[in-house]
Amino acid sequence: MTRRYKLVIAYDGTNYSGYQLQENAVSVQQVLEEALTYLDRAPVRVFGCSRTDAGVHARGFVAHCDLVQPIPPAKLVYAMNARMPQDVRVLRASLAAADFDARKSAIGKEYRYFVYNAPILPPHLAPYWTGVPQQLDVAAMQDGAARFVGKHDFVSFAANPRREIGSTVRNVFACIVRKTGPRIVLSVRGDGFLYKQVRSMTGFLLRIGKGDERPEAVSELLEKCPPRTARVPTAPGKGLFLWRVFY
């Protein structure tokens, strides 16, 4: 008989190919499954709430797994962290209902993107912030960000995931740009996100901040839904964090 566990995980994605298992690269999923397979004395599959890209980080990633061994949740946290590299940590573990699914049970996610707007990006921030030396018009970015809120077809702000998807319509609950000194943080909440959607939204907002696009262009793209082009750049993965998941 197995028991289902819910795991809340944080990781530095710098050294990983993303969350999803890959044949020729190390993934976060691989690290988790290797630790759990050792502890459960049998192969364990870990199901994540999202497929974060290479270099993307997480503060509140959620996953679930089924274990044969009756390991107390607190002990599971300690034992997994003892067997994993320090850039992947289980923050919390709990027993979950048998039908809990880290991805399908989620009702929303929050991502945050970190931009350092100054001529020099401090080395200690370099793995987690995207440096932009050109002065950005934050007010214009805030105007553009507000236009993402609502239920829209985000086909112009998504990359081809090389897998079939049912719809490119998503509901964005909030999209907020905040600035403190040189630090600019974009917070986006929604019911779900397409492949590279948040990075594409960020890339376009950075174009607005640089004066290359108008805030109104966000509304135009969402209304006309043209196919994705180079007009919408993908911001680097290193500035993106999966912040939390809502159930």
N, C-alpha and C positions, 0 to 999 in steps of 0.2 A: 504494500500500500504506500502511495506517495502523498506528500503534503506540499501544497503550493506556497511559495514564499514571494513576497514583494520586496525588491531591493531598490534603495535610493542610492545613486552612484554619482561621484564626481570624478572627472578625469581631465588631464592635460593632454589634448589631442595632438601635440606637436610631433610625437614619434609614431603616430598610428595612421593607418590608411583609412580611418573612419571607424564607425561602430561595427559595420557588417563584416562577417567572415569573408576573407578573400584567399585565393589559392597561393599567391606569391607575395603576400605582404602581411604584416602583423596588424591585427585589429583589436579593438577593445573587447569585442565579443569573444575572441579567441582567448584573451587573458582571463576573462571571467570564467569561461567554460573549463579551462585547464585547472583552475583552482578548485572549482566545484566538483569536477570529475575525480580529483584526488580525494576530496573530503567525503564524497558520497560513495566512493569505491565503485563507480559505474559511470558510463557516459552521461553527461548532463547537457541539455540544450537550454540556452538563456535567450529569452525573447524580449527585445527592447521596445521602448515606446517610439523610437524614431531611428532613422538611418543617417546619423550625422556624417558629414563629409570628412575627407582627410584634412587634418590640421584643426578641425573645429573642436571646441572644448565643451564641457558640461559641468554645471554646478548642481543640477537636480534631475539627472537622467533617471528614469524608472524602468525597471526590468522585472520579469517574473521567471521563475523556474520551479520545477517539481523535483523533490528529493526523496529518496528512499529512507535515508538515515534520519532519525528524529532529532535534528540538531536545534537546540534553543536559539532563537534569533540573535540574541546578544553574543552568544558564542560563535555563531556563524559569521557575524561581522568581524570579530577578532581573528578567526581562523582564515577567512578569505584574505584579509589585509596582510596577514603574515606570509601569505604565499604569492602575493602579487607585487609588481613593481610599484614604487611610491607614486607614480603619476596616475595610478588608478586606485581609488579608494571607495569602499562601500561605507556610506555614512550611516545608513539605518537599514534594518531588516525586520520584517514582520510576517506573521502567518497571514495568508490571504484566502478568500473564498475560492473554491475549486474552479469557478468560472471567471475569476479575475484575469484580465488580459491587459498587459501594460500598454499596448497600442489601442486595441479596440474599446477598452473601457474608458479611455481618456476623453474628456469633454473639451479640453483646451490645452494649449501650450504657450509658454512665454519664452521668447528669445531676446537676447540683448547683444548689441553690436557696439564695440568700443573703438572710438577714433581719437587719436591724439593729434590735435591741430596746432602744431608748432614746428619751427624749422628743424628741431632736433628731437628725435624719439629716444627717451632714456633707455639704455640697454636692458634694464630690469623689466621694462614694460614691453619690449620688442616681441616676445612670443605671444602676447595676448592683446595687443593694441595695433591697429593699423595707423601708421603715421601719414599725415597729410600736411606738408609744409605750407601750402598755399592757404591764405586766410579764407575761411568759409563764411558764407552768409547764413547764419544759423536761423534767422527769422524766415528766410525763404525755404530752408529745409523743413522747418516746423510746419509751414503752410503746405508744402508738398506731402509731408507725412500724414497730416490730417485727412488728406484726400484718399488715402488708402483705406480708411475706416469704412466698414460696411461689407455687404455681400457683393463680390465682384468676380468676374472671370479674369484670373491672373495669368492667362496664357502668355502675355507679353513679358511677364516677370518670372518665368520659370524656364529651366533648361530641360532638355529631353532626358528623362531618367533611364532610357533604354529598357523600359518595361511598360506594360499596358496600365493606364490609369483610367478610372471611370469618368472623372470630370476635373476640369481645371477651375471650377468655381470654389472659392473659399470665403469664409466670413472672418474679417479682421475686426476684433473688438476694440483694440486700442493701438495707436502707433504714435509714439511720443519721442521727441528729440529734446534732450536736456544738455545744457552746457555749464560746466564749472571750470573756470580757468581755461586751460587748453584741452580739457577732457570733454568730449562729446559722446553721449550715450544714447543710442536708439533702442527703445523698448517696444517690442511688438507682441501683442497677444492675439490669438485667433483659435478657431476650432480645429485647425490643421493647416499644414503648409506644403506646398509643392516642392519638388526637387530644386534646391538653390534659390527658392523664392525670397527668403529674407536677405540673402547676400545680394540678390538682384535689386531688391527694393533699396537696400543700402547704397549699392553702386549708383543707382539713378539719383538718389537724394544727394550723394556727393557731387554729381554732375550739376545738380541744381545749386548746391552751395558754392560751386566754383563759377557759376554764372553761365554754364554751357547749356542749361535747359531752364525753362520757366516752371514754377510750381504747377501751373495749369496743365502742363504736359502729362502729369500723373493722371488727371481726370480724362484727358483725351485718349491715352493709351488704354485705360480701363473701359472706356465706352466703346472704342473702335475695335479693340482686341486684335491688333495686327500680330503676326507671328514674331517671335523673339528675334531681335537683330542686335548688331554690335552697338546700337544706340543705348541699349540697357546693359552696362557692364556688370560683371560679377565681382563684388568686393572680395578681398582675400579671406580665406577660411579662418586664419588665426585670430581675427577680431571678433568672431562669433561664439557665443555661449548659449547652449540650451539651458535656460535659467530655472524653469520649473514646469511641472506637468500638473494639470488639474483633473480631479476625478469626482 
